[in-house]
Amino acid sequence: MEPERSVDAGDFTCLLQCWRQGDARAQEQLFNLIYHELKGIALRRLSKPGALALDSTELVNESLLRLLEHVPDATSREHFFKIAATAIRCTLIDLSRRQYAEKRGSGAIAVTLSLADHVSTSSTPWLDVEMAFVELEQQDPRKCRIAELALLVGLNQQEIASTLAISLSTVERELRFAKAWLREWLSR
């Protein structure tokens, strides 16, 4: 089994550029780098008590199909993972809708926003959480990105600051706001 490795920013950017130029080998190498990193993220996020009732492989595979269907319009590793957060979010919506349709409403995917302190959302259907993200996106896109990267992708605050090219204190402040906002919205 190949050891997991973090996607090096230089390797990633180089492979992304080569893929854009039509290099199929670069696409395969990029896929392998991304797959291991996203799989690790999914395993960390889905292993928490009360988290999504999904298989991490299914979530990663579905998300990668979205991401790699066309060459992502990403210029760097950081930009790519912003796009990845959106793909994961869309995948969760589709999987939730599929499960909801299969069960005819008797158990949409439940989600826990572990970073949203004191919010018990283990019985909150993902579609409700998605509606909260949509409203937060309309009010403040950057706070929504921060929440997505923390809650869906599983990045820590320093990684979010680096990814969004903002200060750590801004991430801390805006993540606190986003958690409080999501907690309030989901308690309605």
C-alpha positions in Angstrom: 0.0 0.0 0.0 1.3 3.4 -1.0 1.9 5.7 2.0 -0.3 8.8 2.2 1.5 12.0 1.4 0.4 15.6 1.5 0.1 17.4 -1.8 3.2 19.5 -2.2 2.3 22.9 -3.5 5.0 23.0 -6.2 4.3 19.4 -7.4 0.6 20.2 -7.4 0.9 23.5 -9.4 3.3 21.9 -11.9 1.0 18.8 -12.4 -2.0 21.1 -12.8 -0.2 23.1 -15.5 0.9 20.0 -17.4 -2.6 18.6 -17.3 -4.0 21.8 -18.7 -1.5 21.3 -21.6 -2.9 17.9 -22.3 -0.5 15.6 -20.4 -2.5 12.5 -19.4 0.3 11.3 -17.2 0.1 14.5 -15.2 -3.6 14.0 -14.8 -3.1 10.6 -13.4 -0.4 11.7 -11.0 -2.5 14.6 -9.9 -5.4 12.3 -9.3 -3.3 10.1 -7.1 -2.0 13.0 -5.0 -5.5 14.4 -4.6 -7.2 11.1 -3.9 -4.9 10.3 -0.9 -5.3 13.8 0.5 -9.1 13.9 0.1 -9.4 10.3 1.4 -7.6 11.4 4.6 -9.8 14.4 4.9 -12.9 12.3 4.5 -11.8 9.7 6.9 -11.1 12.3 9.6 -14.4 14.1 9.0 -16.5 10.9 8.8 -14.9 9.1 11.8 -16.3 11.6 14.3 -19.3 10.4 16.4 -22.5 11.4 14.8 -20.9 12.4 11.5 -22.2 11.7 8.1 -23.7 8.3 7.5 -21.5 7.8 4.4 -18.6 5.7 3.3 -15.5 7.9 2.9 -14.6 6.2 -0.3 -18.0 7.0 -1.8 -17.7 10.6 -0.8 -14.2 11.0 -2.2 -14.9 9.1 -5.4 -18.1 11.2 -6.1 -16.3 14.4 -5.3 -13.3 13.5 -7.5 -15.6 12.8 -10.4 -16.9 16.3 -10.1 -13.5 17.8 -9.7 -11.7 16.0 -12.4 -14.5 15.9 -15.0 -12.9 18.9 -16.6 -9.6 20.6 -15.8 -10.4 22.7 -12.7 -9.9 26.4 -13.1 -7.4 26.4 -10.2 -4.1 28.2 -10.2 -2.6 26.7 -7.1 -3.1 24.0 -4.5 -4.9 26.5 -2.3 -7.3 27.5 -5.1 -7.9 23.9 -5.9 -8.9 23.1 -2.3 -11.4 26.0 -2.4 -12.9 24.3 -5.4 -12.7 20.9 -3.6 -14.8 22.3 -0.7 -17.5 23.2 -3.2 -17.3 19.8 -4.9 -17.6 18.0 -1.5 -20.6 20.2 -0.6 -22.3 19.5 -3.9 -21.6 15.8 -3.5 -23.1 15.7 0.0 -26.2 17.4 -1.4 -26.5 14.9 -4.2 -25.9 11.9 -2.0 -28.3 13.2 0.6 -31.0 13.7 -2.0 -30.3 10.2 -3.4 -30.5 8.6 0.0 -33.6 10.7 0.9 -35.3 9.5 -2.4 -34.3 5.9 -1.7 -35.7 6.0 1.8 -38.6 8.2 0.8 -37.9 10.7 3.5 -37.2 8.4 6.4 -33.7 9.3 7.0 -31.8 11.9 5.1 -28.1 12.0 5.9 -27.4 13.4 9.3 -24.5 15.7 9.8 -22.6 16.9 12.8 -20.8 20.3 12.7 -18.2 19.3 15.3 -16.7 22.7 15.3 -20.0 24.4 16.0 -19.8 24.2 19.7 -22.9 23.3 21.6 -24.9 22.5 18.5 -26.5 19.1 18.4 -27.0 18.5 14.7 -26.7 14.7 14.7 -30.3 14.6 13.7 -30.1 17.6 11.3 -30.5 16.5 7.7 -27.7 17.6 5.4 -30.1 19.5 3.2 -30.9 21.8 6.2 -27.2 22.3 6.8 -26.8 23.1 3.1 -29.6 25.7 3.2 -27.7 27.3 6.1 -24.5 27.3 4.0 -26.4 28.9 1.1 -27.8 31.7 3.3 -24.4 32.3 4.9 -22.8 32.4 1.4 -25.3 35.1 0.4 -24.5 37.1 3.5 -20.8 36.7 3.6 -19.0 34.5 1.1 -15.6 34.5 2.9 -17.1 33.3 6.2 -18.9 30.6 4.2 -15.6 29.5 2.6 -13.9 29.4 6.0 -16.7 27.3 7.4 -16.6 24.9 4.4 -12.9 24.5 4.7 -13.1 23.8 8.4 -16.3 21.8 8.6 -16.3 20.0 5.3 -12.7 19.7 4.2 -11.3 19.5 7.7 -8.5 22.0 7.4 -7.2 23.5 10.6 -7.2 27.3 11.1 -3.6 27.8 10.0 -4.3 25.8 6.8 -7.4 27.9 6.2 -5.4 31.1 6.6 -2.8 29.9 4.1 -5.4 28.6 1.7 -7.4 31.9 1.7 -4.3 34.1 2.0 -5.7 35.9 5.1 -4.4 36.2 8.7 -4.9 33.5 11.3 -6.6 36.1 13.6 -9.1 36.8 10.8 -9.8 33.1 10.4 -10.3 32.6 14.1 -12.7 35.6 14.3 -14.7 34.7 11.2 -14.9 31.0 12.1 -16.2 31.9 15.5 -18.9 34.1 13.8 -19.7 31.4 11.3 -20.1 28.7 14.0 -22.4 31.0 16.0 -24.3 31.9 12.9 -24.8 28.3 11.8 -25.7 27.3 15.4 -28.4 30.0 15.5 -29.7 29.2 12.0 -29.9 25.4 12.7 -31.7 25.9 16.0 -34.7 27.7 14.3 
